[in-house]
């Protein structure tokens, strides 16, 4: 199973930006789509964004579209999530995932904490 390693989480003030990265151990059919979910305390895990390995087809959650941008560095098997205009409600553990479908992942990273202070 492909291994996914996230980086880039941290503490930021409201209105600030963070960039998350996720590196996959290999490029296979299981990484056709790579992307992000997040889970806030006491809430269910929710979809954030995903990108196909051509780097062109991107899917966003409606609530985050316009503030978040997902990109893919295919030769490095890496996906990035640029998060701008962060809000306290964006505070969550962000999980990188990969799979054959844009909103349904089979492999997961360990998660990285993002905390937005007001």
NUSE-155372 format. One record per residue: x, y, z of N, C-alpha, C, O, CB in turn; residue number from 1. Coordinates in steps of 0.001 Angstrom, whole numbers. Glycine has a CB too. Layout:
{{X Y Z} {X Y Z} {X Y Z} {X Y Z} {X Y Z} NUM},
...
***
This chain:
{{848 -1183 0} {0 0 0} {890 1241 0} {1924 1281 666} {-963 1 1227} 1},
{{471 2245 -753} {1276 3460 -851} {1342 4149 503} {359 4174 1243} {699 4417 -1916} 2},
{{2495 4704 823} {2682 5447 2063} {2584 6938 1762} {3126 7412 764} {4050 5102 2726} 3},
{{1894 7670 2622} {1707 9100 2454} {2223 9824 3684} {1914 9442 4813} {225 9438 2204} 4},
{{3012 10873 3465} {3595 11634 4564} {3263 13103 4374} {3640 13718 3376} {5130 11421 4644} 5},
{{2543 13663 5360} {2158 15068 5303} {3181 15945 6019} {3924 15483 6886} {770 15266 5917} 6},
{{3200 17206 5639} {4016 18206 6328} {3380 19567 6114} {2554 19753 5221} {5493 18192 5817} 7},
{{3787 20528 6961} {3379 21910 6744} {2308 22436 7670} {1953 23610 7571} {2915 22055 5383} 8},
{{1777 21627 8562} {783 22142 9483} {1409 23062 10514} {2630 23202 10580} {64 21003 10169} 9},
{{549 23694 11329} {1065 24568 12367} {11 25514 12873} {-1185 25320 12659} {2243 25342 11862} 10},
{{479 26545 13549} {-386 27564 14149} {-278 28853 13347} {820 29317 13041} {-9 27813 15637} 11},
{{-1421 29420 13014} {-1433 30656 12244} {-2592 31520 12727} {-3595 31004 13220} {-1549 30367 10718} 12},
{{-2455 32812 12587} {-3539 33711 12959} {-4602 33762 11861} {-4323 33493 10693} {-2994 35118 13240} 13},
{{-5801 34106 12254} {-6890 34251 11278} {-6482 35244 10189} {-5900 36294 10463} {-8202 34720 11978} 14},
{{-6803 34884 8954} {-6412 35699 7819} {-5081 35302 7210} {-4727 35756 6122} {-6357 37120 8226} 15},
{{-4345 34454 7912} {-3042 34023 7431} {-3123 32864 6453} {-4204 32448 6037} {-2179 33639 8587} 16},
{{-1949 32352 6096} {-1851 31284 5101} {-955 30165 5602} {-56 30374 6416} {-1320 31830 3771} 17},
{{-1225 28982 5095} {-367 27817 5330} {-347 26986 4055} {-1286 27014 3259} {-871 26964 6553} 18},
{{734 26253 3880} {843 25347 2746} {1148 23952 3258} {2173 23723 3900} {1932 25820 1752} 19},
{{268 23045 2975} {464 21646 3339} {1027 20875 2153} {715 21165 998} {-860 21012 3817} 20},
{{1856 19895 2459} {2404 19032 1417} {2204 17577 1807} {2145 17233 2987} {3902 19332 1179} 21},
{{2103 16739 798} {1950 15310 1032} {2756 14571 -23} {2546 14749 -1222} {449 14883 997} 22},
{{3672 13749 435} {4522 12984 -471} {4112 11520 -454} {3983 10909 607} {6008 13133 -88} 23},
{{3909 10969 -1641} {3572 9555 -1772} {4839 8754 -2036} {5764 9222 -2700} {2540 9334 -2904} 24},
{{4859 7539 -1504} {6055 6698 -1631} {6248 6167 -3046} {7354 5778 -3421} {5976 5537 -663} 25},
{{5176 6150 -3828} {5262 5654 -5190} {4090 6186 -5994} {3095 6672 -5455} {5291 4114 -5217} 26},
{{4248 6074 -7294} {3164 6477 -8182} {2578 5207 -8793} {3228 4505 -9568} {3666 7475 -9295} 27},
{{1349 4941 -8425} {657 3771 -8958} {-779 4160 -9253} {-1172 5315 -9093} {717 2571 -7965} 28},
{{-1543 3193 -9680} {-2957 3470 -9924} {-3657 3926 -8649} {-4670 4622 -8708} {-3653 2230 -10488} 29},
{{-3119 3537 -7505} {-3745 3921 -6234} {-3553 5394 -5911} {-4119 5902 -4943} {-3186 3082 -5105} 30},
{{-2751 6084 -6724} {-2583 7521 -6507} {-3104 8313 -7699} {-2639 9421 -7964} {-1108 7858 -6254} 31},
{{-4069 7745 -8415} {-4697 8499 -9496} {-5188 9848 -8965} {-4934 10899 -9552} {-5870 7694 -10120} 32},
{{-5892 9784 -7847} {-6319 10997 -7168} {-5582 11100 -5840} {-5441 10119 -5109} {-7857 11008 -6955} 33},
{{-5124 12285 -5551} {-4572 12593 -4239} {-5265 13840 -3739} {-5680 14693 -4524} {-3019 12785 -4289} 34},
{{-5387 13939 -2442} {-6086 15109 -1922} {-6130 15134 -419} {-5334 14488 262} {-7475 15161 -2459} 35},
{{-7081 15898 87} {-7142 16186 1520} {-8563 16084 2061} {-9536 16484 1422} {-6583 17572 1798} 36},
{{-8636 15537 3256} {-9803 15621 4114} {-9350 16316 5387} {-8152 16451 5638} {-10427 14201 4408} 37},
{{-10298 16749 6178} {-9966 17312 7481} {-10998 16867 8515} {-12139 16535 8195} {-9896 18857 7410} 38},
{{-10546 16876 9764} {-11443 16497 10846} {-11222 17408 12033} {-10138 17437 12617} {-11235 15028 11246} 39},
{{-12253 18149 12386} {-12208 19022 13547} {-12692 18244 14770} {-13403 17250 14622} {-13070 20298 13318} 40},
{{-12321 18678 15969} {-12748 17975 17193} {-14264 17853 17263} {-14990 18835 17107} {-12229 18707 18441} 41},
{{-14727 16635 17500} {-16150 16406 17642} {-16937 16381 16354} {-18165 16291 16374} {-16707 17423 18504} 42},
{{-16233 16460 15220} {-16925 16481 13931} {-16459 15334 13062} {-15412 14733 13301} {-16696 17814 13211} 43},
{{-17262 15040 12041} {-16885 13997 11107} {-15807 14508 10153} {-15649 15710 9940} {-18112 13505 10324} 44},
{{-15079 13556 9592} {-14083 13922 8600} {-14797 14444 7361} {-15767 13846 6897} {-13169 12715 8252} 45},
{{-14306 15575 6822} {-14934 16174 5663} {-13939 16363 4530} {-12750 16589 4755} {-15562 17499 6033} 46},
{{-14441 16267 3325} {-13641 16425 2134} {-13195 17874 1968} {-13958 18805 2224} {-14419 15963 912} 47},
{{-11946 18047 1536} {-11418 19387 1281} {-11193 19591 -221} {-11808 20465 -832} {-10097 19609 2061} 48},
{{-10318 18788 -804} {-9988 18940 -2219} {-9225 17718 -2698} {-8612 17001 -1908} {-9163 20222 -2460} 49},
{{-9272 17490 -4013} {-8463 16425 -4599} {-8058 16819 -6015} {-8633 17721 -6623} {-9236 15078 -4603} 50},
{{-7055 16117 -6516} {-6509 16434 -7838} {-6101 15153 -8531} {-5545 14250 -7906} {-5304 17401 -7730} 51},
{{-6378 15073 -9818} {-6009 13923 -10619} {-4533 14023 -10972} {-3944 15102 -10911} {-6882 13829 -11893} 52},
{{-3933 12884 -11345} {-2493 12928 -11537} {-2059 13731 -12767} {-865 13960 -12955} {-1968 11536 -11643} 53},
{{-3000 14159 -13600} {-2600 15052 -14693} {-2466 16490 -14215} {-2032 17363 -14967} {-3609 14978 -15837} 54},
{{-2838 16732 -12974} {-2721 18060 -12404} {-3765 19041 -12897} {-3752 20212 -12515} {-1384 18596 -12688} 55},
{{-4660 18575 -13736} {-5642 19475 -14335} {-7006 19326 -13671} {-7643 20319 -13319} {-5757 19212 -15836} 56},
{{-7443 18111 -13506} {-8760 17865 -12914} {-8690 18026 -11406} {-8015 17261 -10717} {-9275 16456 -13280} 57},
{{-9395 19029 -10901} {-9385 19328 -9468} {-10814 19382 -8961} {-11725 19827 -9659} {-8651 20665 -9177} 58},
{{-10988 18925 -7745} {-12298 18935 -7099} {-12146 19613 -5755} {-11218 19317 -5001} {-12877 17491 -6939} 59},
{{-13062 20528 -5454} {-13016 21255 -4193} {-14340 21140 -3456} {-15407 21013 -4056} {-12671 22722 -4432} 60},
{{-14234 21188 -2136} {-15431 21388 -1335} {-15941 22800 -1599} {-15152 23741 -1678} {-15144 21161 187} 61},
{{-17237 22950 -1734} {-17801 24277 -2021} {-17429 25293 -944} {-17234 26472 -1240} {-19325 24189 -2146} 62},
{{-17333 24849 277} {-17083 25783 1381} {-15649 26295 1400} {-15360 27298 2052} {-17397 25118 2703} 63},
{{-14755 25622 697} {-13353 26025 717} {-12856 26522 -627} {-11752 27056 -735} {-12503 24882 1164} 64},
{{-13672 26346 -1638} {-13269 26797 -2958} {-13060 28296 -2956} {-13873 29042 -2409} {-14306 26404 -4006} 65},
{{-11983 28736 -3561} {-11664 30156 -3586} {-10631 30555 -2555} {-9895 31520 -2762} {-12900 30953 -3378} 66},
{{-10561 29840 -1456} {-9548 30112 -445} {-8420 29084 -486} {-7271 29396 -174} {-10182 30133 937} 67},
{{-8757 27880 -868} {-7780 26792 -911} {-7472 26435 -2359} {-8353 26445 -3218} {-8301 25551 -145} 68},
{{-6207 26120 -2612} {-5790 25699 -3946} {-4950 24441 -3835} {-3974 24397 -3086} {-5004 26819 -4663} 69},
{{-5332 23425 -4583} {-4578 22183 -4584} {-3754 22097 -5857} {-4207 22483 -6935} {-5516 20964 -4456} 70},
{{-2542 21587 -5718} {-1661 21429 -6872} {-883 20130 -6728} {-850 19513 -5664} {-696 22637 -7011} 71},
{{-262 19739 -7822} {426 18446 -7807} {1759 18566 -8512} {1850 19116 -9609} {-435 17353 -8469} 72},
{{2789 18048 -7875} {4125 17969 -8461} {4328 16506 -8819} {4829 15713 -8021} {5258 18505 -7470} 73},
{{3925 16166 -10044} {3852 14756 -10396} {5188 14026 -10347} {5245 12907 -9836} {3279 14623 -11752} 74},
{{6281 14626 -10868} {7546 13887 -10807} {7971 13543 -9384} {8707 12580 -9169} {8635 14687 -11471} 75},
{{7512 14322 -8422} {7896 14073 -7030} {6802 13346 -6256} {6917 13157 -5045} {8229 15386 -6336} 76},
{{5730 12934 -6957} {4605 12263 -6286} {4123 13061 -5082} {3826 12492 -4031} {5010 10850 -5843} 77},
{{4046 14366 -5234} {3705 15243 -4120} {2508 16112 -4476} {2384 16594 -5602} {4905 16121 -3733} 78},
{{1633 16302 -3503} {504 17199 -3675} {586 18284 -2598} {1017 18032 -1472} {-853 16423 -3598} 79},
{{168 19481 -2966} {217 20615 -2051} {-1181 21199 -1878} {-2014 21135 -2782} {1197 21693 -2565} 80},
{{-1416 21759 -719} {-2659 22472 -454} {-2294 23849 78} {-1827 23982 1209} {-3570 21690 557} 81},
{{-2507 24862 -731} {-2283 26238 -320} {-3567 26759 296} {-4609 26788 -358} {-1830 27127 -1517} 82},
{{-3493 27169 1549} {-4671 27639 2272} {-4487 29114 2613} {-3563 29485 3339} {-4912 26796 3561} 83},
{{-5363 29937 2090} {-5305 31377 2325} {-6540 31840 3077} {-7548 31137 3148} {-5172 32139 999} 84},
{{-6439 33035 3635} {-7571 33627 4370} {-8143 32643 5381} {-9353 32426 5446} {-8675 34072 3393} 85},
{{-7266 32064 6152} {-7682 31020 7093} {-8579 31596 8186} {-8428 32741 8613} {-6452 30340 7721} 86},
{{-9512 30759 8619} {-10474 31137 9648} {-10338 30171 10831} {-9860 29050 10660} {-11935 31129 9082} 87},
{{-10747 30591 12008} {-10680 29672 13155} {-11420 28360 12901} {-11022 27317 13420} {-11255 30345 14392} 88},
{{-12473 28401 12120} {-13217 27170 11831} {-12471 26230 10878} {-12929 25116 10624} {-14569 27518 11240} 89},
{{-11343 26667 10359} {-10499 25777 9560} {-9601 24910 10440} {-8909 24019 9947} {-9646 26591 8591} 90},
{{-9619 25176 11734} {-8817 24386 12659} {-9259 22925 12623} {-10433 22612 12824} {-8927 24949 14089} 91},
{{-8298 22039 12365} {-8602 20621 12225} {-7304 19861 12003} {-6244 20450 11795} {-9598 20370 11059} 92},
{{-7414 18544 12053} {-6333 17697 11568} {-6598 17444 10091} {-7681 17005 9705} {-6233 16348 12381} 93},
{{-5600 17725 9281} {-5733 17563 7833} {-5043 16270 7431} {-3878 16037 7756} {-5129 18783 7064} 94},
{{-5790 15433 6716} {-5299 14135 6298} {-5122 14095 4785} {-6021 14459 4027} {-6249 13030 6756} 95},
{{-3967 13652 4372} {-3731 13410 2958} {-4245 12025 2602} {-4101 11084 3383} {-2228 13548 2609} 96},
{{-4841 11900 1429} {-5340 10613 983} {-5045 10394 -485} {-4696 11324 -1213} {-6827 10503 1239} 97},
{{-5191 9140 -909} {-4978 8791 -2316} {-5888 7636 -2686} {-6205 6789 -1851} {-3493 8426 -2586} 98},
{{-6306 7608 -3946} {-7179 6534 -4388} {-7577 6683 -5838} {-7056 7531 -6562} {-8404 6479 -3530} 99},
{{-8500 5850 -6244} {-8952 5822 -7630} {-10072 6822 -7909} {-10381 7104 -9067} {-9415 4435 -7984} 100},
{{-10668 7346 -6868} {-11785 8280 -7054} {-11516 9577 -6320} {-10758 9586 -5350} {-13105 7660 -6566} 101},
{{-12117 10678 -6758} {-11754 11987 -6218} {-12180 12241 -4781} {-11579 13082 -4113} {-12334 13032 -7068} 102},
{{-13192 11546 -4283} {-13667 11798 -2925} {-13666 10547 -2065} {-14248 10531 -981} {-15054 12379 -2964} 103},
{{-13028 9523 -2536} {-13019 8258 -1809} {-11617 7676 -1866} {-11209 7121 -2887} {-14062 7260 -2397} 104},
{{-10883 7802 -774} {-9478 7407 -762} {-9281 6072 -66} {-10028 5701 840} {-8634 8473 -85} 105},
{{-8255 5362 -514} {-7930 4050 31} {-6716 4090 944} {-6554 3227 1807} {-7691 3071 -1089} 106},
{{-5867 5087 756} {-4658 5217 1558} {-4689 6572 2256} {-5206 7557 1728} {-3375 5065 681} 107},
{{-4123 6589 3450} {-4154 7813 4256} {-2808 8070 4903} {-2054 7151 5221} {-5241 7725 5328} 108},
{{-2531 9369 5090} {-1385 9757 5886} {-1764 9813 7355} {-2895 9507 7734} {-836 11105 5422} 109},
{{-809 10205 8170} {-1026 10214 9617} {-1747 11480 10082} {-2233 11531 11212} {305 10082 10344} 110},
{{-1820 12479 9247} {-2504 13722 9597} {-1545 14780 10094} {-507 14473 10681} {-3556 13463 10644} 111},
{{-1904 16035 9851} {-1112 17162 10342} {-2069 18202 10916} {-3102 18504 10319} {-225 17779 9202} 112},
{{-1719 18744 12074} {-2608 19669 12777} {-2476 21067 12206} {-1371 21571 12010} {-2304 19681 14279} 113},
{{-3609 21682 11944} {-3685 23089 11559} {-4546 23798 12603} {-5691 23417 12845} {-4278 23266 10101} 114},
{{-3980 24822 13210} {-4700 25594 14221} {-4705 27052 13810} {-3656 27652 13577} {-4063 25420 15627} 115},
{{-5905 27612 13724} {-6057 29017 13340} {-6600 29774 14547} {-7698 29489 15026} {-7008 29176 12092} 116},
{{-5835 30727 15030} {-6241 31501 16198} {-6980 32762 15772} {-6702 33345 14724} {-5023 31863 17058} 117},
{{-7918 33162 16603} {-8714 34350 16281} {-8066 35619 16806} {-8606 36710 16622} {-10120 34217 16852} 118},
***
